[in-house]
Amino acid sequence: MSDYTSITVQGNTGSDASPTWGTAISFGGTSGANEKRFITAGSGGGTTIPSASWAASTRPLSSTAAVDECYIYTSDASGYKVATYNGGRTNSLVFRLVFDALGTMASAARLTAFASTAHAAPSRGTQIDNPTDGSNIINGASPDTGASAGVARSYLYGNAYGTGVPTGGSQETPSAGAAGTTLSITGGTDGSVSPSAASWLATWQSMQGFVQYITAPAIFKPTTAGNWYYTLALFMGVSMKPGTMPFAAIVLDYTYT
């Protein structure tokens, strides 16, 4: 028994009803490659823009707003738009993790995000001047993401569909339509939340290290190729300090035998 040799990420370039899965990217993006890039619609996003030239999104003057476009870049200046991502919950077939048939998990997988690949514990409610990582996304800020700094959620939310391929079961693939029922920028729950088998979380979870995160309801079926479907919603708000921020590191965590 062993770990996986390949776990990749794909975005949907088609529609929710008729998905087309784009080129897979690996974890650990560097030099503009293997990245998710987010931008508000109309701000100059595209598929051939080097990372250093990626356009800025304007922070709201009051309250909060969704960042409603996402692109996946396979190299520094070559990517594709994730057509079903819109910063909301209206589509289910948005992203998926693709597992090869070589791994054997010993624990249910956890899905979350950190400020960087250093995986430092989040500092809730702390905003940094001129950030160089995703800290200002993950830490959140009051009052945007919570009534006080101590309960601030992340600006990044996620949802996951079942386990993917649960032990003793078969591939769980969502139908087109809404992912869950509630998406709120202050809706995160401390600790872990788990969807039911072959279901979305009813309430989206804040992606905030291992302060707030998602755990699959079962262990992924050993030595079986399959997909784990998930979706994201990135927000920004008036309490967020601006900067040139690499997107937060999405983390898949598990033990294996």
Helices and strands as residue ranges (DSSP letters): E 7-11, E 25-26, E 35-39, G 51-53, E 64-67, E 69-75, E 78-81, E 95-99, E 110-114, H 135-138, G 149-151, E 156-160, E 191-193, E 205-206, E 212-215, E 226-237, E 249-253
